[in-house]
Amino acid sequence: MRLQTFVRRILAVLILMAAAGAWAQTGTLDKIKRTGTISLGYREASIPFSYIGDNRQPAGYSVELCQRVAESVKRQLGLAALEVKWVLVTPGNRVDKLDSGEIDLECGSTTNTLSRQEQVSFSLLTFADGGSLLMKIDSGLDSLDDMNGRKIGVVPGTTTERNLAEALVRAKARAETVKLKDHAEGLAALMEGKIDAYASDRVILVGLVLGSGNQQRLRLSQGMYSYEPYALMLRRNDSAFRLAVNRELARLYRTEEIYPIYERWLGVLGPAGPLLKSLYFLNGLPE
């Protein structure tokens, strides 16, 4: 009887080991090939990178990059068709939706940081920006140095939240941070006078101003208080899928096809500057 129990336990262990081995060998590309579907995460109002466009469909710079990646993955896997499933994500749930498999790739304005790499992986860099403040022109405010006793809006769960706190300490400015749901709520709070400034990445703030039609009433602070390198976010320990994503991004950079994409979504900010041109050049890896 004891021998039978021992054998059953050994068999159970072997079955578990086999299942674990099979799971380890599967990845996002296998899932995509099996289901004929790729799930992409997008943001509601992260203009101009990822947002809901006029046709109620995902739009923006990062969204188009993910669309290019999806087409490339389809070719790499030799699929006749590939369905793209769009899933709305927020700063608070984007990692959970990635880990659970609800999305395969996050197409937003997520900063690649070392602490985030403990949980997720990232593609080649897609953009570089920095933190700034949005405020009313008639507020008399200009920079973090003017924020003593003021209220600054911020979306929790973002690198902006942490970087702003550190920047305020460096500037020796005692300001109250007000947590808001998203960029749209931040802009509304600013216009209604509930906060004195709204903090986010500079290019997103520019997008908010342009989209709101309040160009004559709003301005950005002088300088930037952080470095924000953007990338597409994917699951850890999936080198095959990361390579498939990077293969298309590198091709776009190497062939300079990235510039029409930049112009389409970010051209209103002016031509790509030296920093971004260097980013594209250095990440345009050869095959």
Disulfide bonds with the S-S distance in Angstrom:
Cys66-Cys107 2.07
